[in-house]
Amino acid sequence: MLKLLSLIVSFSLLSSCASEKYFNEHLQSYVGKPSATVLTSVGPPQQTMKMSDAKTLWIYEYSRKPYLAESIDPNSSFLLPIVHSCRYWFALNDKEVVTAVGHKGNHCRTNQSGGRGVLLPFASGK
């Protein structure tokens, strides 16, 4: 059982590294774009926060809790919860232009076209 869990964790880490690269590329493509581009591509923020330096953060969150079925023997099994989460944000200046982006979480990933994992397409114009 421990070997299976180690294998799953290792695979998850390897696959998330590969697709986290695309997530970063997609997220960075919004720097210098107007807030309207973020609204059109990603939708309205789930949370906003006014910063002391007059910037506004638009915050988005993705979270889900799938379960992994595990079996000790043929007559019993149990479910292990796995939490996938990603929190990402856009910093907007007073002219409503994206000046910085960031993210954290164990599931901040997408594919090259932005359609798998967290849906995050490239900013328009790229």
C-alpha positions as CSV (number, residue, x, y, z in Angstrom):
1,M,0.0,0.0,0.0
2,L,2.8,2.4,0.9
3,K,4.5,1.7,-2.4
4,L,1.3,2.4,-4.3
5,L,0.9,5.7,-2.5
6,S,4.5,6.6,-3.2
7,L,4.1,5.8,-6.8
8,I,0.9,7.9,-7.1
9,V,2.6,10.9,-5.3
10,S,5.7,10.6,-7.5
11,F,3.6,10.5,-10.7
12,S,1.5,13.5,-9.5
13,L,4.6,15.5,-8.8
14,L,6.2,14.7,-12.2
15,S,3.0,15.4,-14.2
16,S,2.4,18.6,-12.3
17,C,5.9,19.9,-12.9
18,A,5.4,19.5,-16.7
19,S,2.1,21.2,-16.8
20,E,2.9,23.8,-14.2
21,K,5.3,25.2,-16.8
22,Y,2.3,25.8,-19.1
23,F,0.3,27.3,-16.2
24,N,3.2,29.8,-15.5
25,E,3.4,30.7,-19.2
26,H,-0.3,31.3,-19.5
27,L,-0.4,33.3,-16.2
28,Q,2.6,35.5,-17.3
29,S,0.9,36.2,-20.6
30,Y,-1.5,38.5,-18.8
31,V,1.2,40.9,-17.5
32,G,0.7,44.3,-19.3
33,K,-2.9,43.4,-20.4
34,P,-5.9,45.4,-19.3
35,S,-8.3,44.0,-16.7
36,A,-10.9,43.5,-19.5
37,T,-8.7,40.8,-20.9
38,V,-8.7,38.9,-17.6
39,L,-12.5,39.3,-17.3
40,T,-13.0,38.0,-20.8
41,S,-10.6,35.1,-20.5
42,V,-10.9,34.0,-16.9
43,G,-14.2,35.6,-15.7
44,P,-14.9,37.8,-12.7
45,P,-12.6,37.3,-9.7
46,Q,-13.8,35.3,-6.7
47,Q,-12.2,37.8,-4.4
48,T,-10.7,41.2,-4.6
49,M,-8.3,42.9,-2.2
50,K,-7.1,46.5,-2.1
51,M,-3.4,46.7,-1.3
52,S,-1.6,49.5,0.6
53,D,0.3,50.5,-2.6
54,A,-3.0,51.3,-4.4
55,K,-2.9,48.0,-6.4
56,T,-5.9,45.7,-6.4
57,L,-5.5,41.9,-6.4
58,W,-8.0,39.8,-8.3
59,I,-8.0,36.4,-6.7
60,Y,-9.2,33.1,-8.2
61,E,-9.3,29.7,-6.5
62,Y,-9.7,26.2,-7.8
63,S,-10.3,23.3,-5.3
64,R,-11.6,19.8,-5.5
65,K,-11.3,16.7,-3.4
66,P,-11.2,13.5,-5.4
67,Y,-10.8,10.2,-3.6
68,L,-8.4,7.4,-4.2
69,A,-9.8,3.9,-3.6
70,E,-7.3,1.7,-1.7
71,S,-7.6,-1.9,-0.8
72,I,-6.0,-3.8,2.1
73,D,-7.3,-7.2,1.0
74,P,-10.0,-8.5,-1.4
75,N,-12.7,-8.1,1.2
76,S,-12.2,-4.6,2.3
77,S,-11.3,-1.2,0.8
78,F,-11.3,2.5,1.9
79,L,-11.1,5.9,0.3
80,L,-8.2,8.3,0.7
81,P,-9.1,11.9,0.2
82,I,-6.8,13.9,-2.0
83,V,-7.1,17.7,-2.1
84,H,-6.2,19.5,-5.3
85,S,-6.0,23.3,-5.0
86,C,-4.8,26.3,-6.8
87,R,-5.0,30.0,-5.9
88,Y,-3.8,32.5,-8.4
89,W,-4.0,36.2,-8.6
90,F,-3.5,39.3,-10.8
91,A,-2.2,42.6,-9.4
92,L,-3.8,45.6,-11.2
93,N,-2.5,49.1,-11.0
94,D,-4.7,52.2,-10.8
95,K,-5.1,52.2,-14.6
96,E,-6.6,48.6,-14.4
97,V,-3.5,47.0,-16.1
98,V,-2.0,43.7,-14.9
99,T,1.4,44.5,-13.4
100,A,2.1,41.2,-11.7
101,V,0.7,37.6,-11.3
102,G,1.3,34.8,-8.9
103,H,0.0,31.5,-7.7
104,K,0.3,28.8,-5.1
105,G,-1.1,25.4,-4.5
106,N,-0.5,21.8,-5.5
107,H,-2.7,21.8,-8.6
108,C,-1.7,25.0,-10.5
109,R,-1.4,23.3,-13.8
110,T,-2.8,23.3,-17.3
111,N,-1.9,21.9,-20.7
112,Q,-0.3,23.8,-23.5
113,S,-3.7,25.0,-24.8
114,G,-4.9,25.9,-21.3
115,G,-7.7,23.4,-21.3
116,R,-6.9,20.8,-18.7
117,G,-6.4,21.1,-14.9
118,V,-7.2,24.7,-14.0
119,L,-8.7,26.4,-17.1
120,L,-6.4,29.3,-17.9
121,P,-6.1,30.3,-21.5
122,F,-3.4,32.5,-22.9
123,A,-4.3,36.2,-22.7
124,S,-5.7,37.3,-26.0
125,G,-3.2,38.5,-28.5
126,K,-0.7,35.7,-27.8
